[in-house]
């Protein structure tokens, strides 16, 4: 979970602030699988290259 939250920092400049907060909240509440899926979906939407 901490690894995922730290990885969100890489997208801070690229994604809307509210999106990052939502994904972080999902991960913290225990829905890590959903947060990872949401990140993939948003990255695809904004056409961002995954690191």
C-alpha distance matrix in Angstrom:
0.0 3.8 5.4 5.2 6.3 8.7 9.9 11.0 13.4 15.3 16.3 17.4 21.1 21.0 19.6 20.8 19.2 18.9 17.0 14.3 14.3 14.3 11.3 9.3 11.0 10.2 6.4 7.3 10.0 8.3 9.5 6.7 9.9 11.9 9.9 10.1 13.7 14.5 13.6 15.9 18.5 18.6 18.8 21.6 23.3 23.5 24.3 22.0 21.6 18.1 17.7
3.8 0.0 3.8 5.4 5.1 6.1 8.5 10.0 11.4 13.7 15.3 15.9 19.6 20.2 19.1 20.4 18.5 18.9 17.4 14.1 14.3 15.2 12.4 9.8 12.0 12.3 8.7 8.8 12.2 11.4 12.8 10.2 13.3 15.0 12.4 12.5 16.3 16.6 15.0 17.5 20.2 19.8 19.6 22.8 24.4 24.0 24.8 22.0 21.6 18.2 17.1
5.4 3.8 0.0 3.8 5.5 5.2 6.2 8.8 10.4 11.7 13.7 15.1 18.4 18.7 18.2 20.1 18.9 19.6 17.6 14.4 15.4 16.2 13.0 11.2 14.1 13.9 10.4 11.6 14.8 13.6 14.1 10.7 13.1 15.0 12.4 11.4 15.1 15.8 13.7 15.6 18.7 18.5 17.6 20.7 22.7 22.3 22.6 19.6 18.7 15.1 13.8
5.2 5.4 3.8 0.0 3.8 5.4 5.0 6.5 9.2 10.5 11.5 13.2 16.6 16.3 15.3 17.1 16.2 16.5 14.2 11.3 12.6 13.0 9.5 8.4 11.4 10.9 7.8 10.0 12.9 11.8 11.5 8.2 10.3 11.7 8.8 7.9 11.7 12.1 10.0 12.2 15.1 14.9 14.4 17.5 19.3 19.1 19.7 17.0 16.6 13.2 12.7
6.3 5.1 5.5 3.8 0.0 3.8 5.4 5.2 7.3 9.8 10.7 11.2 14.9 15.4 14.1 15.4 13.7 14.3 12.6 9.2 10.0 11.2 8.4 6.1 9.4 10.1 7.4 8.6 12.0 12.1 12.3 9.8 12.6 13.2 9.7 10.1 13.7 13.1 11.1 14.0 16.4 15.4 15.3 18.7 19.9 19.3 20.5 17.8 18.0 15.0 14.5
8.7 6.1 5.2 5.4 3.8 0.0 3.8 5.4 5.5 7.8 9.9 10.5 13.9 14.9 14.6 16.3 14.8 16.2 14.7 11.1 12.4 14.3 11.6 9.5 13.0 13.9 11.2 12.1 15.7 15.6 15.9 13.1 15.6 16.4 13.0 12.6 16.1 15.7 13.0 15.5 18.3 17.0 16.1 19.7 21.1 19.9 20.7 17.5 17.2 14.3 12.9
9.9 8.5 6.2 5.0 5.4 3.8 0.0 3.8 5.3 5.7 7.7 9.6 12.5 12.7 12.7 15.1 14.4 15.9 13.7 10.5 12.9 14.2 11.1 10.2 13.9 14.2 11.8 13.7 16.9 16.5 15.9 12.7 14.4 15.2 11.8 10.5 13.8 13.5 10.4 12.4 15.4 14.2 12.9 16.3 18.1 16.9 17.3 14.1 13.5 10.5 9.4
11.0 10.0 8.8 6.5 5.2 5.4 3.8 0.0 3.8 5.3 5.4 6.7 10.1 10.2 9.4 11.5 10.7 12.1 10.1 6.8 9.4 10.9 8.3 7.8 11.6 12.3 10.8 12.7 15.7 15.9 15.1 12.5 14.3 14.1 10.4 10.1 13.0 11.7 8.7 11.5 13.7 11.9 11.2 14.9 16.0 14.7 15.9 13.0 13.5 11.2 11.0
13.4 11.4 10.4 9.2 7.3 5.5 5.3 3.8 0.0 3.8 5.3 5.1 8.4 9.8 10.0 12.0 10.8 13.2 12.0 8.6 10.9 13.3 11.4 10.3 13.9 15.3 13.8 15.0 18.3 18.9 18.5 16.0 18.0 17.9 14.1 13.9 16.7 15.3 12.1 14.7 16.9 14.6 13.5 17.3 18.2 16.2 17.3 14.1 14.5 12.7 11.8
15.3 13.7 11.7 10.5 9.8 7.8 5.7 5.3 3.8 0.0 3.8 5.7 7.5 8.2 9.6 12.5 12.4 15.0 13.2 10.4 13.5 15.5 13.3 13.0 16.7 17.5 16.0 17.8 21.0 21.1 20.2 17.4 18.8 18.7 15.2 14.1 16.6 15.4 11.8 13.6 15.9 13.7 11.8 15.3 16.6 14.3 14.7 11.2 11.2 9.6 8.5
16.3 15.3 13.7 11.5 10.7 9.9 7.7 5.4 5.3 3.8 0.0 3.8 5.6 5.0 5.8 8.9 9.5 12.0 10.1 8.0 11.5 13.2 11.4 12.0 15.5 16.2 15.5 17.6 20.3 20.8 19.4 17.0 18.1 17.3 13.8 13.1 15.0 13.1 9.7 11.7 13.3 10.6 9.0 12.7 13.4 11.0 12.1 9.1 10.2 9.4 9.7
17.4 15.9 15.1 13.2 11.2 10.5 9.6 6.7 5.1 5.7 3.8 0.0 3.8 5.6 5.9 7.6 7.1 10.4 9.7 7.3 10.1 12.7 11.9 11.8 15.0 16.6 16.2 17.5 20.4 21.5 20.5 18.6 20.2 19.1 15.4 15.6 17.5 15.2 12.2 14.8 15.9 12.8 12.0 15.7 15.6 13.1 14.9 12.1 13.8 13.2 13.3
21.1 19.6 18.4 16.6 14.9 13.9 12.5 10.1 8.4 7.5 5.6 3.8 0.0 3.8 6.1 8.0 8.7 12.2 11.7 10.3 13.2 15.6 15.0 15.4 18.4 19.9 19.8 21.3 24.0 25.1 23.8 21.9 23.2 22.0 18.4 18.3 19.8 17.3 14.3 16.3 17.1 13.7 12.6 15.8 15.4 12.2 13.8 11.3 13.2 13.7 13.9
21.0 20.2 18.7 16.3 15.4 14.9 12.7 10.2 9.8 8.2 5.0 5.6 3.8 0.0 3.8 7.0 9.1 11.9 10.5 9.9 13.4 14.9 14.1 15.4 18.4 19.2 19.3 21.4 23.7 24.5 22.8 20.9 21.6 20.1 16.9 16.5 17.4 14.9 12.0 13.5 13.9 10.5 9.2 12.2 11.7 8.4 10.1 7.9 10.5 11.4 12.5
19.6 19.1 18.2 15.3 14.1 14.6 12.7 9.4 10.0 9.6 5.8 5.9 6.1 3.8 0.0 3.8 6.4 8.4 6.7 7.0 10.3 11.4 11.1 12.8 15.3 16.2 16.8 18.9 20.9 21.9 20.0 18.6 19.3 17.4 14.3 14.5 15.2 12.2 9.9 12.0 11.9 8.2 8.3 11.4 10.3 7.9 10.6 9.2 12.2 12.5 14.2
20.8 20.4 20.1 17.1 15.4 16.3 15.1 11.5 12.0 12.5 8.9 7.6 8.0 7.0 3.8 0.0 3.8 5.5 5.4 6.7 8.9 10.2 11.1 12.7 14.5 15.8 17.2 18.8 20.4 22.0 20.3 19.5 20.5 18.1 15.1 16.3 16.7 13.3 11.9 14.4 13.7 10.0 11.2 13.9 12.1 10.2 13.5 12.7 15.9 16.2 17.9
19.2 18.5 18.9 16.2 13.7 14.8 14.4 10.7 10.8 12.4 9.5 7.1 8.7 9.1 6.4 3.8 0.0 3.8 5.5 5.3 6.3 8.7 10.2 10.7 12.3 14.4 15.6 16.5 18.4 20.4 19.3 18.7 20.4 18.1 14.9 16.5 17.7 14.3 13.0 16.2 15.8 12.4 13.7 16.8 15.3 13.7 16.8 15.5 18.2 17.9 19.1
18.9 18.9 19.6 16.5 14.3 16.2 15.9 12.1 13.2 15.0 12.0 10.4 12.2 11.9 8.4 5.5 3.8 0.0 3.8 5.4 5.0 6.1 8.6 9.8 10.4 12.3 14.3 15.2 16.3 18.6 17.2 17.3 18.9 16.2 13.4 15.7 16.4 12.8 12.5 15.8 15.0 11.9 14.2 16.9 15.2 14.4 17.8 17.1 19.9 19.4 21.0
17.0 17.4 17.6 14.2 12.6 14.7 13.7 10.1 12.0 13.2 10.1 9.7 11.7 10.5 6.7 5.4 5.5 3.8 0.0 3.8 5.4 5.1 6.2 8.5 9.8 10.7 12.5 14.3 15.4 17.0 15.1 14.8 15.9 13.2 10.4 12.3 12.8 9.2 8.8 12.0 11.2 8.4 10.8 13.5 12.1 11.7 14.9 14.2 16.9 16.2 18.1
14.3 14.1 14.4 11.3 9.2 11.1 10.5 6.8 8.6 10.4 8.0 7.3 10.3 9.9 7.0 6.7 5.3 5.4 3.8 0.0 3.8 5.4 5.2 6.0 8.5 9.9 10.7 12.2 14.2 15.7 14.4 13.4 15.2 13.3 9.8 11.5 13.0 10.1 8.6 12.3 12.6 10.0 11.3 14.7 14.1 13.3 15.9 14.3 16.4 15.1 16.3
14.3 14.3 15.4 12.6 10.0 12.4 12.9 9.4 10.9 13.5 11.5 10.1 13.2 13.4 10.3 8.9 6.3 5.0 5.4 3.8 0.0 3.8 5.5 5.1 6.0 8.6 9.9 10.4 12.1 14.4 13.7 13.6 15.8 13.8 10.6 13.2 14.9 11.9 11.4 15.2 15.3 13.0 14.9 18.0 17.2 16.7 19.5 18.1 20.2 18.7 19.7
14.3 15.2 16.2 13.0 11.2 14.3 14.2 10.9 13.3 15.5 13.2 12.7 15.6 14.9 11.4 10.2 8.7 6.1 5.1 5.4 3.8 0.0 3.8 5.4 5.1 6.2 8.7 9.9 10.6 12.6 11.2 11.7 13.5 10.9 8.3 11.4 12.4 9.3 10.0 13.6 13.2 11.5 14.1 16.7 15.9 16.2 19.1 18.2 20.3 18.8 20.4
11.3 12.4 13.0 9.5 8.4 11.6 11.1 8.3 11.4 13.3 11.4 11.9 15.0 14.1 11.1 11.1 10.2 8.6 6.2 5.2 5.5 3.8 0.0 3.8 5.4 5.1 6.3 8.7 10.0 11.0 9.3 8.7 10.5 8.4 5.1 7.9 9.5 7.0 7.1 10.8 11.3 10.1 12.1 14.9 14.9 15.3 17.6 16.3 17.9 15.9 17.3
9.3 9.8 11.2 8.4 6.1 9.5 10.2 7.8 10.3 13.0 12.0 11.8 15.4 15.4 12.8 12.7 10.7 9.8 8.5 6.0 5.1 5.4 3.8 0.0 3.8 5.4 5.2 6.2 8.6 10.1 9.7 9.0 11.8 10.7 7.4 9.9 12.4 10.6 10.0 13.7 14.8 13.5 14.9 18.1 18.3 18.2 20.3 18.5 19.7 17.4 18.1
11.0 12.0 14.1 11.4 9.4 13.0 13.9 11.6 13.9 16.7 15.5 15.0 18.4 18.4 15.3 14.5 12.3 10.4 9.8 8.5 6.0 5.1 5.4 3.8 0.0 3.8 5.4 5.1 6.1 8.7 8.7 9.5 12.4 10.8 8.4 11.8 13.7 11.8 12.4 16.0 16.4 15.4 17.5 20.3 20.1 20.5 22.9 21.5 23.0 20.8 21.7
10.2 12.3 13.9 10.9 10.1 13.9 14.2 12.3 15.3 17.5 16.2 16.6 19.9 19.2 16.2 15.8 14.4 12.3 10.7 9.9 8.6 6.2 5.1 5.4 3.8 0.0 3.8 5.5 5.2 6.5 5.2 6.5 8.9 7.2 5.6 9.2 10.8 9.4 10.8 14.0 14.4 14.2 16.5 18.8 19.0 19.9 22.1 20.9 22.2 19.8 21.1
6.4 8.7 10.4 7.8 7.4 11.2 11.8 10.8 13.8 16.0 15.5 16.2 19.8 19.3 16.8 17.2 15.6 14.3 12.5 10.7 9.9 8.7 6.3 5.2 5.4 3.8 0.0 3.8 5.5 5.3 5.2 4.5 8.0 7.9 5.7 8.3 10.9 10.6 10.9 13.9 15.3 15.3 16.7 19.3 20.1 20.8 22.5 20.8 21.5 18.6 19.3
7.3 8.8 11.6 10.0 8.6 12.1 13.7 12.7 15.0 17.8 17.6 17.5 21.3 21.4 18.9 18.8 16.5 15.2 14.3 12.2 10.4 9.9 8.7 6.2 5.1 5.5 3.8 0.0 3.8 5.4 7.3 7.6 11.3 11.2 9.4 12.1 14.7 14.0 14.4 17.6 18.9 18.5 20.0 22.8 23.3 23.8 25.7 23.9 24.6 21.8 22.1
10.0 12.2 14.8 12.9 12.0 15.7 16.9 15.7 18.3 21.0 20.3 20.4 24.0 23.7 20.9 20.4 18.4 16.3 15.4 14.2 12.1 10.6 10.0 8.6 6.1 5.2 5.5 3.8 0.0 3.8 5.9 8.0 11.1 10.6 9.9 13.1 14.9 14.4 15.6 18.6 19.4 19.4 21.5 23.8 24.2 25.1 27.1 25.8 26.8 24.0 24.8
8.3 11.4 13.6 11.8 12.1 15.6 16.5 15.9 18.9 21.1 20.8 21.5 25.1 24.5 21.9 22.0 20.4 18.6 17.0 15.7 14.4 12.6 11.0 10.1 8.7 6.5 5.3 5.4 3.8 0.0 3.8 5.6 8.5 9.1 9.1 11.5 13.5 13.9 15.2 17.6 18.8 19.4 21.1 23.3 24.1 25.3 26.9 25.5 26.0 23.0 23.7
9.5 12.8 14.1 11.5 12.3 15.9 15.9 15.1 18.5 20.2 19.4 20.5 23.8 22.8 20.0 20.3 19.3 17.2 15.1 14.4 13.7 11.2 9.3 9.7 8.7 5.2 5.2 7.3 5.9 3.8 0.0 3.8 5.5 5.3 6.3 8.8 10.0 10.6 12.4 14.5 15.4 16.4 18.3 20.1 20.9 22.5 24.0 23.0 23.6 20.8 22.1
6.7 10.2 10.7 8.2 9.8 13.1 12.7 12.5 16.0 17.4 17.0 18.6 21.9 20.9 18.6 19.5 18.7 17.3 14.8 13.4 13.6 11.7 8.7 9.0 9.5 6.5 4.5 7.6 8.0 5.6 3.8 0.0 3.8 5.4 5.0 6.2 8.6 9.7 10.5 12.4 14.2 15.2 16.4 18.4 19.8 21.0 22.1 20.6 20.9 17.8 18.7
9.9 13.3 13.1 10.3 12.6 15.6 14.4 14.3 18.0 18.8 18.1 20.2 23.2 21.6 19.3 20.5 20.4 18.9 15.9 15.2 15.8 13.5 10.5 11.8 12.4 8.9 8.0 11.3 11.1 8.5 5.5 3.8 0.0 3.8 5.5 5.3 6.3 8.6 10.0 10.9 12.4 14.4 15.5 16.8 18.5 20.3 21.0 20.0 20.1 17.1 18.6
11.9 15.0 15.0 11.7 13.2 16.4 15.2 14.1 17.9 18.7 17.3 19.1 22.0 20.1 17.4 18.1 18.1 16.2 13.2 13.3 13.8 10.9 8.4 10.7 10.8 7.2 7.9 11.2 10.6 9.1 5.3 5.4 3.8 0.0 3.8 5.4 5.0 6.0 8.6 9.9 10.4 12.1 14.1 15.3 16.3 18.3 19.5 19.0 19.8 17.4 19.3
9.9 12.4 12.4 8.8 9.7 13.0 11.8 10.4 14.1 15.2 13.8 15.4 18.4 16.9 14.3 15.1 14.9 13.4 10.4 9.8 10.6 8.3 5.1 7.4 8.4 5.6 5.7 9.4 9.9 9.1 6.3 5.0 5.5 3.8 0.0 3.8 5.4 5.0 6.1 8.7 9.8 10.4 12.1 14.1 15.1 16.4 17.8 16.7 17.7 15.1 16.8
10.1 12.5 11.4 7.9 10.1 12.6 10.5 10.1 13.9 14.1 13.1 15.6 18.3 16.5 14.5 16.3 16.5 15.7 12.3 11.5 13.2 11.4 7.9 9.9 11.8 9.2 8.3 12.1 13.1 11.5 8.8 6.2 5.3 5.4 3.8 0.0 3.8 5.4 5.1 6.3 8.7 10.0 10.6 12.4 14.2 15.5 16.1 14.9 15.1 12.2 13.9
13.7 16.3 15.1 11.7 13.7 16.1 13.8 13.0 16.7 16.6 15.0 17.5 19.8 17.4 15.2 16.7 17.7 16.4 12.8 13.0 14.9 12.4 9.5 12.4 13.7 10.8 10.9 14.7 14.9 13.5 10.0 8.6 6.3 5.0 5.4 3.8 0.0 3.8 5.4 5.2 6.2 8.7 10.0 10.7 12.4 14.5 15.1 14.7 15.4 13.1 15.6
14.5 16.6 15.8 12.1 13.1 15.7 13.5 11.7 15.3 15.4 13.1 15.2 17.3 14.9 12.2 13.3 14.3 12.8 9.2 10.1 11.9 9.3 7.0 10.6 11.8 9.4 10.6 14.0 14.4 13.9 10.6 9.7 8.6 6.0 5.0 5.4 3.8 0.0 3.8 5.4 5.0 6.1 8.5 9.8 10.4 12.3 13.8 13.6 15.1 13.4 16.0
13.6 15.0 13.7 10.0 11.1 13.0 10.4 8.7 12.1 11.8 9.7 12.2 14.3 12.0 9.9 11.9 13.0 12.5 8.8 8.6 11.4 10.0 7.1 10.0 12.4 10.8 10.9 14.4 15.6 15.2 12.4 10.5 10.0 8.6 6.1 5.1 5.4 3.8 0.0 3.8 5.4 5.2 6.0 8.5 9.7 10.6 11.7 10.6 11.9 10.0 12.4
15.9 17.5 15.6 12.2 14.0 15.5 12.4 11.5 14.7 13.6 11.7 14.8 16.3 13.5 12.0 14.4 16.2 15.8 12.0 12.3 15.2 13.6 10.8 13.7 16.0 14.0 13.9 17.6 18.6 17.6 14.5 12.4 10.9 9.9 8.7 6.3 5.2 5.4 3.8 0.0 3.8 5.6 5.2 6.2 8.6 10.1 10.2 9.6 10.3 8.6 11.7
18.5 20.2 18.7 15.1 16.4 18.3 15.4 13.7 16.9 15.9 13.3 15.9 17.1 13.9 11.9 13.7 15.8 15.0 11.2 12.6 15.3 13.2 11.3 14.8 16.4 14.4 15.3 18.9 19.4 18.8 15.4 14.2 12.4 10.4 9.8 8.7 6.2 5.0 5.4 3.8 0.0 3.8 5.5 5.2 6.2 8.8 9.7 10.4 12.1 11.4 14.9
18.6 19.8 18.5 14.9 15.4 17.0 14.2 11.9 14.6 13.7 10.6 12.8 13.7 10.5 8.2 10.0 12.4 11.9 8.4 10.0 13.0 11.5 10.1 13.5 15.4 14.2 15.3 18.5 19.4 19.4 16.4 15.2 14.4 12.1 10.4 10.0 8.7 6.1 5.2 5.6 3.8 0.0 3.8 5.3 4.9 6.2 8.2 8.6 11.2 11.0 14.2
18.8 19.6 17.6 14.4 15.3 16.1 12.9 11.2 13.5 11.8 9.0 12.0 12.6 9.2 8.3 11.2 13.7 14.2 10.8 11.3 14.9 14.1 12.1 14.9 17.5 16.5 16.7 20.0 21.5 21.1 18.3 16.4 15.5 14.1 12.1 10.6 10.0 8.5 6.0 5.2 5.5 3.8 0.0 3.8 5.4 5.3 5.8 5.2 7.4 7.5 10.9
21.6 22.8 20.7 17.5 18.7 19.7 16.3 14.9 17.3 15.3 12.7 15.7 15.8 12.2 11.4 13.9 16.8 16.9 13.5 14.7 18.0 16.7 14.9 18.1 20.3 18.8 19.3 22.8 23.8 23.3 20.1 18.4 16.8 15.3 14.1 12.4 10.7 9.8 8.5 6.2 5.2 5.3 3.8 0.0 3.8 5.5 4.8 6.5 8.4 9.2 13.0
23.3 24.4 22.7 19.3 19.9 21.1 18.1 16.0 18.2 16.6 13.4 15.6 15.4 11.7 10.3 12.1 15.3 15.2 12.1 14.1 17.2 15.9 14.9 18.3 20.1 19.0 20.1 23.3 24.2 24.1 20.9 19.8 18.5 16.3 15.1 14.2 12.4 10.4 9.7 8.6 6.2 4.9 5.4 3.8 0.0 3.8 5.5 8.0 11.0 12.3 15.8
23.5 24.0 22.3 19.1 19.3 19.9 16.9 14.7 16.2 14.3 11.0 13.1 12.2 8.4 7.9 10.2 13.7 14.4 11.7 13.3 16.7 16.2 15.3 18.2 20.5 19.9 20.8 23.8 25.1 25.3 22.5 21.0 20.3 18.3 16.4 15.5 14.5 12.3 10.6 10.1 8.8 6.2 5.3 5.5 3.8 0.0 3.8 5.6 9.3 11.2 14.4
24.3 24.8 22.6 19.7 20.5 20.7 17.3 15.9 17.3 14.7 12.1 14.9 13.8 10.1 10.6 13.5 16.8 17.8 14.9 15.9 19.5 19.1 17.6 20.3 22.9 22.1 22.5 25.7 27.1 26.9 24.0 22.1 21.0 19.5 17.8 16.1 15.1 13.8 11.7 10.2 9.7 8.2 5.8 4.8 5.5 3.8 0.0 3.8 6.7 9.3 12.6
22.0 22.0 19.6 17.0 17.8 17.5 14.1 13.0 14.1 11.2 9.1 12.1 11.3 7.9 9.2 12.7 15.5 17.1 14.2 14.3 18.1 18.2 16.3 18.5 21.5 20.9 20.8 23.9 25.8 25.5 23.0 20.6 20.0 19.0 16.7 14.9 14.7 13.6 10.6 9.6 10.4 8.6 5.2 6.5 8.0 5.6 3.8 0.0 3.8 6.3 9.2
21.6 21.6 18.7 16.6 18.0 17.2 13.5 13.5 14.5 11.2 10.2 13.8 13.2 10.5 12.2 15.9 18.2 19.9 16.9 16.4 20.2 20.3 17.9 19.7 23.0 22.2 21.5 24.6 26.8 26.0 23.6 20.9 20.1 19.8 17.7 15.1 15.4 15.1 11.9 10.3 12.1 11.2 7.4 8.4 11.0 9.3 6.7 3.8 0.0 3.8 6.4
18.1 18.2 15.1 13.2 15.0 14.3 10.5 11.2 12.7 9.6 9.4 13.2 13.7 11.4 12.5 16.2 17.9 19.4 16.2 15.1 18.7 18.8 15.9 17.4 20.8 19.8 18.6 21.8 24.0 23.0 20.8 17.8 17.1 17.4 15.1 12.2 13.1 13.4 10.0 8.6 11.4 11.0 7.5 9.2 12.3 11.2 9.3 6.3 3.8 0.0 3.8
17.7 17.1 13.8 12.7 14.5 12.9 9.4 11.0 11.8 8.5 9.7 13.3 13.9 12.5 14.2 17.9 19.1 21.0 18.1 16.3 19.7 20.4 17.3 18.1 21.7 21.1 19.3 22.1 24.8 23.7 22.1 18.7 18.6 19.3 16.8 13.9 15.6 16.0 12.4 11.7 14.9 14.2 10.9 13.0 15.8 14.4 12.6 9.2 6.4 3.8 0.0
